[in-house]
Amino acid sequence: MTDSLDTLALRVLLPAFVGTTLPDEYAELLADGLGGICYFAINTEDGPDAVARLSAAIRAANPDAVIAVDEEGGDVTRLHALDGSPVLGPAALGAADDVDLTREVGRSIGAELAAVGINLDLGPVADVNSNPDNPVIGTRSFGAEPQLVARHVAAWVTGLQEAGVAACAKHFPGHGDTAQDSHLELPTVDADLEVLRARELVPFAAVVEAGIASVMTSHIVVPAVDPDLPGTLSAPVLGLLRDELGYDGVIVSDALDMAGASAGRGIPEAAVLSLAAGADLLCIGTDVAVATVRETQAAIVAAVHDGRLSEERLRSAATRTAQLRRYDMAGVPDGAVPAQLRAARAATLVEGDLPDLTGAEIVSVSTAANIAIGEVPWGIEPDRTVAPGEPFTSERPVVLQVRDAHRRPEIDLEGAAVVVEWGWPGPYAGPAPRICPRGYSRPGAAAVTELLRKAGWER
């Protein structure tokens, strides 16, 4: 029997809800054909056994449901939001430049996701972080050089999919050369097509060649391709992926509740425009009322009736999304990935000679993380925390922990014996030696701890 328009409109939606158990009203949506659910830290905070039970409940309501999560390793982790990622993040992996290790990290993450019933990882980031002031990509990127990013993103994707979990490279056509956060506004990448092809598109071409299951759009305007609409809503931008890179897999939208997509038009209208542009599976947001899902479903059906969206395009999107179900989550948990600490040491940049840190105290400067990272652990456990600009002077040497200090002028580094930069290692002219582990992870923290102890820190 052919699916109705109402069912098709649900099959292309991927919302999220609050809580660690499946709400009854979401169970009803799933039974009606909802495409799937995206997990956030609010769904995973009760631990892996609870996540596995939640996944089983979702599949009991709809055996074909996609269950997705943002698990990038390093700074962006949903399964380890309480204790930090056990694997290196992309920037550290890129700096270590061991593609076999990067593949192992991807496989390890895939096996962990498979064990709790997740079959779509909304990662890795394939953006080339060419702008050090980027507020939302930074250490989520494998680096600032296209070929390096390309080989590592392809290796990570290969490892993840070997574990039976679909990967989703993001954020097409590339969010690296921006100084704005598309969660909050609409950024622009003002590069011509030659630059885009030589920089932004190189990693995406590599993951297409590697057989990636899905690619995520970005809410950025690229005037060289479409001067009016962000990539998520732009047929010419998504046409680059389909026609120029020859990609025939699933196109996933970035979350439509973000200002870059829905500001001034709302989620239902953004959903219609994104489908019409060529997206297949639509992420809706982090805390979506059932009423919003139903409104979006109704808007898609109305757009088909009105001729704004062809039924053929909607059916094609639903058919492509069904391809994700072939990922069988057959990965076997690998346990700890070998060589993590060795790679963390290799990735950690040390600028200057560390002074004697006997008796030193650890002071963290409290700064909000971007929305993609969220409030997760970072840095070595501090002795105290100060606000940006708050005096931190002490009779003891101070190891000052910061994130992205180069783009936060409110952070005062004067008086620090050592600065540990847990964000992107941007331009630095500070008064003290600097340690840059290129993002937070437990192996990265271990490498920094070693360095501090060698300089005399006792803890």
C-alpha positions as CSV (number, residue, x, y, z in Angstrom):
1,M,0.0,0.0,0.0
2,T,1.3,3.4,-0.9
3,D,2.0,5.7,2.1
4,S,-0.4,8.7,2.5
5,L,1.0,12.2,2.3
6,D,0.4,12.5,6.1
7,T,2.6,9.5,6.7
8,L,5.3,10.6,4.2
9,A,5.4,14.1,5.9
10,L,6.1,12.4,9.3
11,R,8.7,10.0,7.8
12,V,11.0,12.9,6.9
13,L,11.0,14.5,10.4
14,L,13.6,14.0,13.2
15,P,12.5,15.9,16.3
16,A,13.7,15.6,19.9
17,F,12.0,15.6,23.3
18,V,13.0,16.1,26.9
19,G,13.6,13.2,29.2
20,T,15.1,9.8,29.5
21,T,11.8,7.8,28.8
22,L,9.6,7.9,25.8
23,P,6.6,10.2,26.2
24,D,3.2,8.7,25.3
25,E,2.5,11.4,22.7
26,Y,5.8,10.8,21.0
27,A,5.1,7.0,21.0
28,E,1.9,7.9,19.1
29,L,3.9,10.0,16.6
30,L,6.2,7.1,16.0
31,A,3.4,4.7,15.5
32,D,2.0,7.1,12.9
33,G,5.3,6.9,11.0
34,L,7.6,9.6,12.5
35,G,11.0,9.3,10.9
36,G,12.9,9.1,14.1
37,I,14.3,10.8,17.3
38,C,17.4,12.8,17.9
39,Y,19.0,12.4,21.4
40,F,20.6,15.2,23.4
41,A,22.3,15.2,26.8
42,I,18.8,15.5,28.4
43,N,18.0,12.1,27.0
44,T,21.3,10.3,27.9
45,E,22.0,11.6,31.4
46,D,20.8,8.4,33.1
47,G,23.6,6.3,31.6
48,P,24.0,3.7,28.8
49,D,21.5,1.2,30.2
50,A,18.8,3.8,30.3
51,V,19.7,4.9,26.7
52,A,19.4,1.4,25.5
53,R,16.0,1.0,27.1
54,L,14.8,4.3,25.5
55,S,16.1,3.1,22.1
56,A,14.2,-0.1,22.5
57,A,11.0,1.7,23.4
58,I,11.3,3.9,20.3
59,R,11.8,0.9,18.1
60,A,8.9,-0.9,19.7
61,A,6.7,2.1,18.7
62,N,8.3,2.2,15.2
63,P,10.8,-0.5,14.2
64,D,11.9,1.7,11.2
65,A,12.8,4.7,13.3
66,V,16.1,6.5,13.0
67,I,17.8,7.2,16.3
68,A,20.4,9.9,16.0
69,V,22.8,11.8,18.2
70,D,25.7,14.3,18.0
71,E,28.7,12.3,19.2
72,E,31.8,13.9,17.7
73,G,34.3,13.0,20.3
74,G,36.2,15.6,22.2
75,D,34.2,18.7,23.1
76,V,30.9,17.5,21.6
77,T,29.6,14.5,23.4
78,R,26.1,13.5,24.4
79,L,26.8,10.1,25.9
80,H,29.5,11.5,28.1
81,A,28.0,14.9,28.9
82,L,28.7,14.3,32.6
83,D,32.2,13.0,32.5
84,G,33.8,14.2,29.2
85,S,34.6,12.2,26.1
86,P,37.0,9.2,26.5
87,V,38.3,9.8,23.0
88,L,40.2,12.7,21.4
89,G,38.3,15.2,19.4
90,P,38.8,16.2,15.8
91,A,41.3,19.0,16.2
92,A,43.6,16.9,18.4
93,L,43.3,13.9,15.9
94,G,44.1,16.2,13.0
95,A,47.2,17.6,14.9
96,A,48.4,14.1,15.7
97,D,47.8,13.2,12.1
98,D,47.6,9.5,12.5
99,V,44.7,8.4,10.1
100,D,44.7,4.8,11.5
101,L,44.1,6.2,15.0
102,T,41.3,8.5,13.6
103,R,39.7,5.5,12.0
104,E,39.9,3.6,15.3
105,V,38.3,6.5,17.2
106,G,35.4,6.5,14.7
107,R,35.0,2.8,15.0
108,S,35.0,3.0,18.8
109,I,32.4,5.7,18.9
110,G,30.3,3.7,16.4
111,A,30.5,0.6,18.6
112,E,29.4,2.5,21.7
113,L,26.5,4.1,19.8
114,A,25.4,0.7,18.4
115,A,25.5,-0.8,21.9
116,V,22.7,1.6,23.0
117,G,20.6,1.4,19.9
118,I,21.7,4.5,18.0
119,N,22.1,4.1,14.2
120,L,22.8,7.6,13.0
121,D,25.7,9.8,14.3
122,L,25.3,13.4,13.3
123,G,29.1,13.7,12.9
124,P,31.8,14.2,12.0
125,V,32.4,17.8,11.2
126,A,33.9,18.2,7.8
127,D,34.4,21.9,8.0
128,V,37.8,23.4,7.4
129,N,38.3,25.8,10.3
130,S,40.0,28.5,8.2
131,N,38.8,31.3,10.4
132,P,40.3,31.1,13.9
133,D,37.6,33.4,15.2
134,N,34.9,30.9,14.3
135,P,32.6,30.7,17.4
136,V,30.9,27.4,16.7
137,I,33.3,25.1,14.8
138,G,36.8,25.5,16.2
139,T,38.1,22.3,17.8
140,R,35.2,20.4,16.3
141,S,37.2,20.6,13.0
142,F,40.1,18.4,12.1
143,G,42.1,21.4,11.1
144,A,42.6,24.5,8.9
145,E,44.0,22.7,5.9
146,P,41.6,21.1,3.4
147,Q,43.6,18.0,2.5
148,L,44.4,17.2,6.2
149,V,40.7,17.6,7.1
150,A,39.7,15.4,4.1
151,R,41.9,12.4,5.0
152,H,40.9,12.5,8.6
153,V,37.1,13.0,8.1
154,A,37.1,10.1,5.6
155,A,39.0,7.9,8.1
156,W,36.6,8.7,10.9
157,V,33.6,8.1,8.7
158,T,35.0,4.7,7.6
159,G,35.6,3.6,11.2
160,L,32.2,4.7,12.4
161,Q,30.3,2.9,9.5
162,E,32.4,-0.2,10.0
163,A,30.6,-0.4,13.4
164,G,27.3,-0.4,11.7
165,V,26.3,3.2,12.4
166,A,25.6,5.7,9.7
167,A,27.8,8.8,9.6
168,C,26.6,12.4,8.7
169,A,29.3,14.8,7.6
170,K,28.5,18.5,8.4
171,H,27.9,21.3,7.7
172,F,27.7,21.5,3.8
173,P,29.0,23.4,1.9
174,G,31.3,24.4,4.8
175,H,30.9,26.4,8.0
176,G,34.6,26.9,8.7
177,D,35.1,30.4,7.3
178,T,32.5,32.2,9.5
179,A,32.7,34.4,12.5
180,Q,29.0,34.0,13.5
181,D,27.1,31.1,15.1
182,S,24.2,29.9,12.9
183,H,22.3,28.9,16.0
184,L,21.9,32.6,16.7
185,E,22.1,34.4,13.4
186,L,22.7,33.9,9.7
187,P,26.4,33.7,8.8
188,T,27.8,34.4,5.3
189,V,30.8,32.7,3.6
190,D,32.0,35.3,1.2
191,A,34.2,33.2,-1.0
192,D,34.1,32.6,-4.7
193,L,33.5,29.2,-6.3
194,E,37.2,28.6,-6.9
195,V,37.9,29.0,-3.2
196,L,34.9,26.9,-2.2
197,R,36.1,24.1,-4.5
198,A,39.7,24.3,-3.3
199,R,38.8,24.5,0.4
200,E,35.3,23.9,1.6
201,L,34.3,21.1,-0.8
202,V,37.5,19.0,-0.5
203,P,36.5,17.2,2.7
204,F,33.0,16.6,1.5
205,A,34.3,15.1,-1.8
206,A,36.4,12.8,0.4
207,V,33.5,11.5,2.4
208,V,31.4,11.0,-0.7
209,E,34.2,8.9,-2.1
210,A,34.3,7.0,1.3
211,G,30.6,6.0,0.9
212,I,29.2,8.2,3.6
213,A,25.5,7.5,4.5
214,S,24.4,11.1,5.0
215,V,25.5,14.8,4.8
216,M,24.1,17.6,6.9
217,T,23.4,21.1,5.5
218,S,24.4,24.4,7.0
219,H,22.4,27.5,7.7
220,I,24.9,29.8,6.0
221,V,24.6,32.0,3.0
222,V,27.1,31.5,0.2
223,P,26.6,34.4,-2.2
224,A,28.7,32.9,-4.9
225,V,26.1,30.1,-5.2
226,D,22.9,31.6,-3.8
227,P,22.8,35.2,-2.5
228,D,19.5,34.9,-0.9
229,L,18.9,31.6,0.9
230,P,21.0,29.7,3.5
231,G,22.3,26.3,2.3
232,T,19.6,24.3,4.1
233,L,16.9,26.0,2.0
234,S,18.9,26.5,-1.2
235,A,18.5,24.2,-4.3
236,P,21.6,25.7,-5.9
237,V,23.7,25.0,-2.8
238,L,22.4,21.4,-2.3
239,G,22.8,21.0,-6.1
240,L,26.6,21.3,-5.6
241,L,26.4,18.2,-3.4
242,R,24.2,16.2,-5.8
243,D,25.5,17.3,-9.1
244,E,29.1,18.4,-8.7
245,L,30.1,15.9,-6.0
246,G,27.8,13.2,-7.3
247,Y,26.3,12.4,-4.0
248,D,23.1,10.2,-3.9
249,G,22.8,9.5,-0.2
250,V,20.6,11.2,2.5
251,I,20.8,14.9,3.0
252,V,20.0,15.9,6.6
253,S,19.1,19.4,7.5
254,D,20.7,21.1,10.4
255,A,18.2,21.9,13.2
256,L,15.4,24.0,11.8
257,D,14.8,25.7,15.2
258,M,18.1,27.6,14.7
259,A,17.8,31.2,13.8
260,G,19.8,30.7,10.6
261,A,17.0,28.6,9.2
262,S,13.7,29.6,10.8
263,A,14.1,33.2,12.0
264,G,11.3,35.3,10.4
265,R,9.6,32.2,8.8
266,G,9.1,29.6,11.5
267,I,9.9,25.9,11.5
268,P,7.0,24.6,9.3
269,E,7.9,27.0,6.5
270,A,11.6,26.2,6.8
271,A,10.8,22.5,6.6
272,V,8.8,23.0,3.3
273,L,11.6,25.1,1.8
274,S,14.3,22.6,2.9
275,L,12.5,19.7,1.3
276,A,11.9,21.6,-1.9
277,A,15.6,22.5,-2.0
278,G,16.6,18.8,-1.8
279,A,16.9,17.8,1.9
280,D,15.6,14.4,2.9
281,L,15.5,14.2,6.7
282,L,14.7,17.3,8.7
283,C,16.1,17.9,12.2
284,I,13.6,20.0,14.0
285,G,15.3,21.0,17.3
286,T,16.3,20.1,20.8
287,D,12.9,20.4,22.7
288,V,10.1,20.1,20.2
289,A,6.4,20.1,21.3
290,V,4.3,17.5,19.6
291,A,2.1,20.4,18.3
292,T,5.1,21.7,16.4
293,V,5.7,18.3,14.8
294,R,2.1,18.2,13.7
295,E,2.1,21.7,12.4
296,T,5.2,20.9,10.4
297,Q,3.6,17.7,9.1
298,A,0.5,19.7,8.1
299,A,2.6,22.4,6.4
300,I,4.4,19.8,4.2
301,V,1.1,18.2,3.2
302,A,-0.4,21.6,2.4
303,A,2.6,22.5,0.3
304,V,2.1,19.4,-1.8
305,H,-1.6,20.3,-2.3
306,D,-0.6,23.9,-3.2
307,G,2.0,22.8,-5.7
308,R,4.9,24.4,-3.8
309,L,6.4,20.9,-3.1
310,S,6.0,18.1,-5.5
311,E,4.8,14.7,-4.2
312,E,7.6,13.1,-6.1
313,R,10.2,15.2,-4.1
314,L,8.5,14.2,-0.8
315,R,8.4,10.5,-1.8
316,S,12.0,10.7,-2.9
317,A,13.0,12.2,0.5
318,A,11.2,9.5,2.4
319,T,12.7,6.8,0.3
320,R,16.2,8.1,0.8
321,T,15.7,8.4,4.5
322,A,14.8,4.7,4.6
323,Q,18.3,3.9,3.4
324,L,19.6,4.7,6.9
325,R,17.8,1.6,8.1
326,R,20.3,-0.6,6.4
327,Y,22.9,0.3,9.1
328,D,22.5,-2.7,11.4
329,M,24.4,-1.5,14.5
330,A,26.4,-4.7,14.4
331,G,29.5,-3.1,15.9
332,V,31.2,-4.8,18.9
333,P,32.4,-2.4,21.6
334,D,36.1,-2.1,21.3
335,G,36.9,-0.8,24.8
336,A,39.6,1.8,25.1
337,V,41.2,3.0,21.9
338,P,44.9,2.3,22.0
339,A,47.4,5.2,21.6
340,Q,45.0,7.9,22.9
341,L,47.5,9.3,25.4
342,R,50.4,9.1,23.0
343,A,48.3,10.9,20.3
344,A,47.2,13.5,22.9
345,R,50.8,14.2,23.7
346,A,51.6,14.6,20.1
347,A,48.7,16.9,19.5
348,T,49.3,19.2,22.5
349,L,51.1,22.4,21.5
350,V,53.4,23.9,24.1
351,E,54.5,27.5,23.5
352,G,57.4,28.6,25.8
353,D,59.1,27.0,28.7
354,L,57.0,26.1,31.6
355,P,58.1,27.7,34.9
356,D,58.4,25.9,38.3
357,L,54.8,25.1,39.2
358,T,55.4,23.8,42.7
359,G,52.4,24.7,44.8
360,A,50.5,26.0,41.8
361,E,46.7,26.3,41.8
362,I,44.4,25.7,38.8
363,V,42.0,28.6,38.1
364,S,39.3,28.3,35.4
365,V,37.8,31.3,33.6
366,S,34.1,30.6,33.4
367,T,32.9,31.2,29.8
368,A,29.7,29.8,28.2
369,A,30.2,27.1,25.5
370,N,28.5,27.4,22.2
371,I,25.2,25.6,21.8
372,A,26.6,22.7,19.9
373,I,29.0,21.8,22.7
374,G,26.7,22.7,25.6
375,E,27.5,22.6,29.3
376,V,29.9,19.7,29.6
377,P,33.1,19.1,31.6
378,W,36.2,20.8,30.4
379,G,39.7,21.3,31.7
380,I,41.4,19.9,34.8
381,E,39.3,20.2,37.9
382,P,40.0,23.7,39.1
383,D,40.8,24.9,42.6
384,R,38.6,27.8,41.9
385,T,36.7,29.4,39.0
386,V,36.5,33.2,38.2
387,A,34.4,35.2,35.8
388,P,36.1,36.8,32.8
389,G,37.9,39.9,33.9
390,E,37.7,38.9,37.6
391,P,41.1,39.2,39.4
392,F,42.7,35.8,40.0
393,T,46.0,36.9,41.6
394,S,47.5,34.6,44.2
395,E,50.6,34.1,46.2
396,R,50.9,30.7,44.4
397,P,51.6,30.2,40.7
398,V,48.4,30.2,38.7
399,V,47.7,27.8,35.9
400,L,44.9,29.7,34.1
401,Q,42.4,27.5,32.1
402,V,40.6,29.3,29.3
403,R,38.5,28.6,26.2
404,D,39.1,30.6,23.0
405,A,40.8,33.5,24.8
406,H,41.9,35.0,21.5
407,R,38.3,36.0,20.7
408,R,37.3,36.9,24.2
409,P,38.9,40.2,25.0
410,E,37.2,40.2,28.4
411,I,39.6,37.5,29.6
412,D,42.6,39.0,31.4
413,L,45.7,36.8,31.2
414,E,48.0,39.0,33.3
415,G,49.3,37.2,36.3
416,A,49.1,33.7,35.0
417,A,52.2,31.5,35.3
418,V,50.8,29.2,32.5
419,V,47.8,29.5,30.3
420,V,46.0,26.3,29.2
421,E,43.9,27.0,26.1
422,W,41.2,24.4,25.8
423,G,39.7,25.9,22.8
424,W,41.1,26.6,19.3
425,P,44.7,27.7,19.5
426,G,44.2,31.1,18.0
427,P,46.7,34.0,17.9
428,Y,48.5,34.5,21.2
429,A,50.7,37.3,22.5
430,G,50.1,36.6,26.2
431,P,52.6,37.1,29.0
432,A,52.9,33.4,30.0
433,P,53.8,30.1,28.3
434,R,50.7,28.5,26.7
435,I,49.6,24.9,26.5
436,C,47.1,24.0,23.8
437,P,45.5,20.5,23.9
438,R,43.1,21.4,21.0
439,G,39.9,20.7,22.7
440,Y,38.8,18.8,25.8
441,S,38.8,15.0,26.2
442,R,39.9,12.7,28.9
443,P,43.1,11.7,27.1
444,G,43.8,15.4,26.4
445,A,43.4,16.2,30.1
446,A,45.8,13.4,31.0
447,A,48.4,14.8,28.6
448,V,48.1,18.3,30.1
449,T,48.3,16.8,33.6
450,E,51.6,15.1,32.7
451,L,53.1,18.4,31.5
452,L,52.1,20.3,34.6
453,R,53.4,17.5,37.0
454,K,56.7,17.5,35.2
455,A,56.9,21.2,36.0
456,G,56.3,20.6,39.7
457,W,52.5,20.7,40.1
458,E,51.8,18.2,42.8
459,R,48.1,17.2,42.5
